[in-house]
């Protein structure tokens, strides 16, 4: 049993730590509901925006009183903060020098080049660049994105010079467009050695994914080899990574890597497909424990569909009962009703509902996903 600070409010993470017998302290990005506080040994409710550059004295004092032994990042926005706490209190875990490189897409790609990792051409836009020079350097379509966002936030695919002229600006990262299917690799790491890999197939960005991906064995091995080269090159020792790859005609190309558990419900899908709780394993790895041997192969396929009809006012909803009747459904949550307003779909977290399904084959899941999408009809007011 240890004193563990979890940074970021993901219930399955801190519940896993509690179940393992730890004294759990939670740093929430804002106010916590009273019911969440009951089983915690302590908590902090400081907004992450307030500590992007430096920890506040009040938070340092609180953490010192907690007598923390381990710090775990549970969310995308908490990775650097967790590393700052580790650095301040001289604790083990992924250091700030690594998390800051991985949080900055330009720095990450420069580091990848040092280790001969295959990546797409890129350029950090500065005041000297023009739309014409960017197109000449990287071609069209041109991908433009913020250097420090994830979950595809702020990513634009610019198809012509006029669009580049409208959207390019200094500080953004420009990349050559990559033709190819996108997949991710989720890896659990113990003492610098990967002990579990899963490859997830992105069926649609922000919308639906399936795992494990159905790929030729040789291609899987090549993706995992590059993935492990990235982990070694960046010096990740314990915990979990989520890396994205493009499958091009010339072979797999590294996109980016986060040193944290993935979003998009992939942790739930991993549990359905492989039969173990990845949150429990993640907490074990981050607290110096050696987990039991993990399964190499999935026993079934699992998929998620995140539901979003587009912005506007809901006029009518139909087909829910037909969809609920699918025997492959493990969980179906639907949060809207007629008359509700739906806001823009700007990230994976802005869904209005989701469904998890499992089956013995990928073909069955793809068929049932098609049925679900065809029968759940959400009509918006004009």
N, C-alpha and C positions, 0 to 999 in steps of 0.2 A: 504493500500500500504506500502511495506517495501523495504529496501535495502537488496537484496538477492544475495549471492555469490554461483554460481553453479560450482562445481568442476568436470570437465569431459565434453567432447564435445559430448552430445547427443541432437540433434536438437529438438526432441519432448519435452524434459524436459525444456529447456530454453524457448521454444516457449509457453509452458503451463504457465510458470511463467510470461512471458510478457503479455499473454492474461488475466491473473488474475490481471494485473495492477501494478506489482512490478517493481521496478528499478532493472534491472538484470545486474550483473557483472559476467563474465565468466572466469574461469581459464582453459585454454586449454593446453593439453599435447603437446605443440609445436605450430608453426605458425597458425594463423587463416586466412581464406580467408577474403578479404576486405568486401565482401557482408555480412558476418556474423557479422561484427563489427557495422554495421549501426544502429541497434536498441538497442545495448548494452549501458549501462551507463558507462562501463569500462571493461577492460580485462587484463589478465595476460597470457603470452605465455611461461612460464617456464616448461621445461620437468619434468615430475613426477619423473624420475630417479634421478634428482638433489636434490630432497627434501624428499627422502625416510626416512631419519633419523631426519633431522631438516629443518625447514622453513628458506629460505634465507632472509637476512636483507632487500633486495630490495623488495621482495614479501610482507614482513611484513609491510613495509612502504606504499606500494601501497594499501594493504587491510585496513590499518588504515585510509588512505585518503578516501576510499570507504564508511567508516562509516557503516560497515556491521551489520545487525541485525540477519540474519539467514544464515546458510551454508548448502548446499544440495550436497550430493554425487550422481553423475549421472551414474558413471561407476564403474566397478570392481576395477580398479587401483586407483580410487580417494577416496575410503572410509577412509583410514587412514589419507590421507592429509586433507580431510574435518574435521576429528576429531581433527587433530593437530591445525587447524585454530580455531575451537571452543574452544579448551583448551587455546590457546594463548590469545584469546580475551574474554574468560569467557562467551561464548554463549551457549544457550540451544541446545539439540540434543544428539545423541548417542555419549558417551564419548570415548576417545582414549583407555581407559582401556578395554572397551568391543570390539571395532573394532579390536584391536591387538590380542585378544584371538580368535576372529572369523576368523582372517586372517591366523592363524596358526593351521593347522589341528590337530596337536598333542595336543596343549593347549585346543582346542575346545573339543576334545574327553575326555580329563581329566576332564574338567568342566562338560561335560555331565554325566560322571560317578558320580560326586558329587551329581547330581540331579536324580539319578536312571533312566536315560533315556536309553532305549535299544540301544546298538551300537554293531558293529562287533568287534571282538578281534583285537588289534592293538599293535604295538611296534615301538618306535623310534629307528632306527638302530644306534648303536655306534661301537666303535673300538673293543669291546669285542665280538661282534656277528660274527658268521660264517654262511655260507649258510645252513649248517646242523642244527645249532641251531634254525635258523629262520623257517625252514621247520618243525622241531620238535614242535616248539611253536605254529605255525599258520597254518601248513598244506599246501597242494597244491590243486589247483593253488594258487599262492601268489600274492597279489596286492602290487605294490611298486609305490610310488608317492612322488613328492615334497611336503613339508609341507605348502608352501605359494603360490600355484598356484590354479586356478580354471578353469572351462570350460574343464575339463579332460586333460589339458595340462600336458605332462610328465608322464601320468599314464601308467603303464605296468602291464600286467597280465602274470606272469611267470609260465609256465606249468610244469617245471621239475627242478631238482637240477642244471643241467648245465646252464639253463637260469638264475636261481637265482645267481649262481656263477658269471655270466657275468655282471649282472646288479645291484646287491645290493651294497650299499656303505653308510658309516656313514652320518647321517643327513637326509636320506630319511625315509619316514614313510612306514612301512610294515603293511598290513592288511590281515586278513583271507578273502578268496574269499567268496562272498555271492551269493548263488543261489537264484534268484528271480527277478521279474520284478522291474524296477526302475521308480519311479514317483517323482514329485516335488510338493511342496505346496507354492503357492504365497499368502502372507498375508499382508493386510493393517492394521496398528495398530494406535489406537488413545488413548492417555493417558494410555498406558499399556494394552488396551483391543483390541483384534482382531475384526475388523468390517467387514472384507471380507476375504473369503478363496476361492482359486481355486486349484484343483488338476490337474496337467498336466501329461499325459502319455507319457513316452519316448519310441517312437516306434523304434528309432535307435539313438544311441549316436552321436551327432554332425550333424545328418542328418534330422530327421523328428520327429515331436511331434504333439499331438492332445490334445485339451482340450474342455470341462472338461473330465477327465478320467471317463470311465464307470466302476464303482466299486460297489459292494454291499454296501448298506447304512451303515451296521454295520462296515464294513472295513473302509469306509470313515470317520466315526465318530472316530474310533480308531486312524487313521493317524492324524487327526486334533487335537485330544486330546494330542498326543505326541508332535505334532508341537507346540501347545500352551504352553505345559510344557517347551519346549526348549526356547520359547520366554520369558516366565516368568523367567526361571532359569538364562538366560543371561541378563535379565534386560532391554530388548528393550522396549522403551516407545512410540515412535512415528515413523512413516515412513513405510517402507516395508521390508519384508524378503523373501528370496527364499531358501527353505530348500529341501534337497533331502532325499528320503527314499527308502529302499529296501523292497519289499513285499515277505517275506520268509514264509516257511511252519509254522514256529513258531510265525508268526505275523510281523507287520511292525518294521523295524530296522532303526534308524536314521543314516544318512550318514554325512551330513554337512549342515551348514546354512550360508548364506551371508546376511548382513544387508544392502541391496540395491535392486533396481529393477533388475529383471532377464534380461539376454541377450536372444539370440536365437529367437528373435521376439515375445516373450511371451506377452509383453505388447500390441502389435498389436492384437494378438489372443484374449486376454482378452477383448479388446474393441469390436472386432467383435462378440464375443460370449455373452457378458453380456450387451453391449450397453452403456457403459460409458467410459470416457477417464481416464485410471488409472494414467497417468502422471499428469493430473490436480489434481487428488485426492492426489497423492504422494506429490506434491508441497504444497497443502493445509495442509497436516499433518505435513510437515517439517517446516511450517511457522506459526504454532500455531493456524490454523483455524480449525473449525469443519465442515467437509464435509457433504453434504446431504446424507440421508440413501442410501446405496448401494444395488444393487440386490443380492438376496441370490442364485437364480438359473439362469443358462444361458438360453438364448432363442434359441440358436443354437450351433452347434459344429464348431470349427475352427481348422485348421491344417496348418502346415508349412512344406515344403520340401526344404532343403538347398542343392543346386546342386553343386557337385564336382566330376569330372570324374577320378581323380587321376592325379599325376604329369606327365608332358610330353608336346608335341606339338600337338595341335588340327589338325586332318587330315580332318574330315568330321562331320557335324552336320545335323541330320534329325529329322523330327517329330514335329518341333516347332509349325507349324500351326494346326496340329491335337490337340496338347495340349492346345493351346490358345483358341480353340473352346469350351472347357469345360465350361458349364454355372456356375459351382461352384466357378470358379476362381474370387478372389477379387483383386489380384495383382500378376503380373508375371514379374520379372526382370531377364534378361539374359545378362551377361556382356562379353561374349567371342564370337569369330568368328574364322573361319578357319585360321590356321597359328599362332594363339596365343599360348604363353607358359603358362602352368598352373603349379603352384608350389605345394608343399606338403600340404596336408590337416591336419594342425597341431592344428586347433581350429575351433570353430563355425564361427569365423570371416573370415576364408580363403575360403569362398564359391566363386563360379563364377556366382551365380544367386540364386533366390529363388522364390517360389510360395506360396501364401496364398489362402486357399480355405475354404468355409463355406457350411454347409448343415444342414438339419433338423435332420439327424441321423448320428451316427458315422459310421454305415455300408456303407452309401453312400460315405463318405469321404475316407474310406479305399479302396473302390472299385475304386474311381477316382484317388487316389494316385497310386494304382497299374497300372492303365491305363497310367498315366503320366510317371511313371518310365519305363514302357515297351515301350512307343512310342518315348520318347525323347532319341535319340541315339547319343552319342558323341564318335567318334572313334579317337583314338590316333595314331600318327605315330609310326612305329616300331622302 
